[in-house]
Amino acid sequence: MVRSYMQWINGQSVQSNSDEFIQRTSPAHGELLAAFPAGSVDDVNKAVAAARAAFEAKEWVNTPSLNKAKVLNKLADLLQRDVEKLAIIEAEEVGKTINQARAEVLWAAELTRYAAAISAEIPGSAYNNLGASAFGIVTHEPKGVVGMITPWNFPLVTLFQKLPYALAAGCATVIKPSELTAGTTFEVAKLAAEAGVPAGLINVVTGHGSVVGEALTTHKDVDMVSFTGSTAVGKRIAEHAAKDVRRVGLELGGKAANVVFADADIDAAIDGVLLGFILNQGEECVAGTRLLIEESVADAFIVELVKRTEKVRVGLPLDEKADIGSMIHEAQMAKVLEYIEIGKNEGATLVCGGKQLTMGEFAKGYFIEPTIFTNVSPEMRVFREEIFGPVLTVTKFKTVDEAIALANDTEYGLGNGLWTKDIDKAITVSQALRSGTVFVNTFLETAPQLPFGGFKNSGIGRENGIHGILEFMEVKSTFIKIGARTPALPHTI
């Protein structure tokens, strides 16, 4: 059954100002899945007005934090209740496996529970050491109306690294999901209303970035823009924000390295490296796309890694046994295949995969075999550029310093991994890696308490952790004079 949605504004589904719809067909089997409104500037204006009215009414802002937490926990309960429904929508629209989609829904629920838990822990300070006649207070206040733009690769996770924190902070939101994968965002808006989130705090407007995205990021009544997506688009949003001195949170691209030392648990490292480049078909901003491996163990490691990679099961989204699904669309598949050809032409050695799957159940979809290149040097494009597909490059090193230099030799700095049983080396290398996250003896594993974000061209700001709430707040200093004030201009009295 094809799902059809209207815009979600002020707590209800409303007809878009535009009569056009964006048809989403499955990237795996070609069937029509959903129709999303191709929104207009007028839709954005209505959504922002609803958010502004809800925020200025102060009902939610003035709701005690523990009551906000009850609503957020109810939302988490509803996510868990509807995990199967949401996972099917997520898997089908993105092309990812159903198991990964379920994990995404459950992680969104965990993030929501964490945001609820820390909503009462928003920090504040009092200063009674300013002298007998002065008292100081530092408080945090909600930023206001937040425009959120989320990508197609992890529609739920990227939304829930923003939404529950913004709500916990007291903000109102206007969300523009990807026009390819908006289904779960609309479903979440309905669940939030069921959970008790007041109307107007969550608004969803779909459409093309050139229309809806531009209108949202340039709107005078949007106090902040929180964006997850490509570095190129992030820079454009930052340019818009600079004109109005508007705050932005940017979670952008990456080119993560998995650094494997000879003293690592090799079996665990192979498993982690494999997961790191095939998860979500490699359409992952912190995917471990560069394997940097100590020369003394490299050859045996690569042989075993290739064996395991060849056992990876490619399948349709609802295949319970699939390890990897389809690319998001034909253009992304073509881009990845082009990079594979670039790698060959640059002199890298293709040791695994490298082809599109076109037979049988894959005939109507955009599937690529997990691909591994060895003999990759830092000047090659496949080493330096974000491919966003299941492609791994392998580069050898001899020393710790060389490993660090190779890992940091990128314009990005979102995440890196390292594998060693030497605690001194683990700490030393972690401190030297220029990335917002470092995974030690694991990969793509974290906790809600840990902030997420990047160095360099990987972004600005942090999501999750206590930073996830403070991202959506302003700091206010209040100086209180106690007792009689000494006149500053006594001659005027």
Buried (B, 14 or more C-beta within 10 A) or exposed (E): EEBEBBBBBBBEEBEBBBEEBBEBBBBBBEEEBBBBBBBBBEBBBBBBBBBBBBBEEEEBBEBEBEEBBBBBBBBBBBBBEBBEEBBBBBBBBBBBBBBBBBBBBBBBBBBBBBBBBBBEEBEEEEEEEEEEEBBBEEBBEBBBBBBBBBBBBBBBBBBBBBBBBBBBBBBBBBBBBBBBBBBBBBBBBBBBBEBEBBBBBBBBBBBBBEBBBBBBBBBEBBBBBBBBBBBEBBEBBBEBBEEEEBBBBBBBBBBBBBBBBBEBBBEBBBBBBBBBBBBBBBBBBBBBBBBBBBEEBBEEBBEEBBEBBEEBEBBBBBBEEBBBBBBBBEEBBEBBBEBBEBBBEBEBEBBBBBEBBEEEBBEBBBBBBBBBBBBBBEEBEBBBBBBBBBBBBBBBBEEBEBBBBBBBBBBBBBBBBBBBEBEEBBEBBBEBBBBBBBBBBBBBEBEBEEBBBBBBBBBBBBBBBBBBBBBBBBEEEEEEEEEEEEEEEEEEE
